Amino acid sequence: MPTHKSCEKRLRQEKKRAARNHYVKNTIKTLSKQLEKDIPFEEKEEILRKVYSSLDKAAKRKVIHKRTASRRKARLAAYFNKVTAKQKKK
């Protein structure tokens, strides 16, 4: 246990930040998984926009690194393009 008041405050802050970061990361994971479901093209496009927005915000707030956000966006875009190309062929 901390002996100084400033250390106690720091612990409280770290708990809040950890909870917030955990929520943001889980939201990104959930949205990414929803993109893989068998849903119409328009819904996938909307989910992709939400994922992009969440990744950009997380990077801006330093929840994840900006290059990590960029890499994930690139991989999601590649997957989205591959899936939509298959749908267009049908």
Summary of the structure (lengths in Angstrom):
residues: 90
radius of gyration: 17.9
end to end distance: 62.8
largest distance: 66.9
contacts: 215
relative contact order: 0.11
helix: 83%
strand: 0%
